[in-house]
Amino acid sequence: MEVPNRHDVEAAARRIDGYIRHTPSYEVSPGLWFKLELLQHSGSFKARGAFNRILSAREAGQLPAAGVVAASGGNAGLGVAFAAARLGVPAEVFVPVTTPTPKVAKLRELGAVVHQHGREYAEAHAASTIRVAETGALFVHAYDQPEIVAGQGTLALELPKADTVLVATGGGGLVGGISAALAGRARVVAVEPVGAPTLHEALAAGRPVDVPVDSIAADSLGARRIGTIAYALAVRHETQSLLVTDDAIVEARRRLWDKYRIVVEHGAAAACAALDTGAYVPAADERVVVVLCGANTDPATLRAETAHATG
């Protein structure tokens, strides 16, 4: 199994430069920074890995005329659809029927052919592999390919100097890539919903294992199992996993809006929830970066949650 390192991440950064946005980081209070990756093309960090995977295949002469196929809870598909449209490549994306309507609509707007299968990412993934066998298309995994992990890790090269980086984690492509990029430079902490603890359970079991998925953040953190690459990187770099409840995620999302006027999806709010609940308590002089990784959400859900909290 190929496991990316910082060299691979730096190579990915050179490859995708000019295709992705270098998103800003802001110090919101002394020692606390937000990395605003929600401003990335397609609304999340996923465009980074998608561009790296497709461009790598093109460089190697391995990009088929059939284009690309991906499976996703929504964000990975959006990243693939955006990259494919920018590069003039046909794209088909498989998503669960539970994927939020705004994400499905945006996939179609970007020109992807959308297939909805099952209620979880794992079911959409199974359907997508059948389609790859039928068409010969390039499969772009949501999180468990070396090019994907290295591409996601390019986010870390843009961060301010930090002691700790808090990262919402589902399949693990982002936390794995950041861990590879920052090895020996900063502590990386994965934050997962109690209802989808893929890395947490894998670390406890000593290997990736299936977990039940039942979380408000399942549309972006709803993988059933941590990726093999992410798990290997987590073990190698001693990545810690923290769990937060759905209630804490909802409250963190509401607080991001109330205090900073930042709208994120539930998955992105998970990293903030670790600070809000005390699951992670920084030292007095610690520099912490929270990655706000996506904003593909229906604003109506935020309005409803805010109204419920205040009324």
Order of alpha helices (4+ residues) and beta strands (2+ residues): alpha-beta-beta-alpha-beta-alpha-beta-alpha-beta-alpha-beta-alpha-beta-alpha-beta-alpha-alpha-alpha-beta-alpha-alpha-beta-alpha
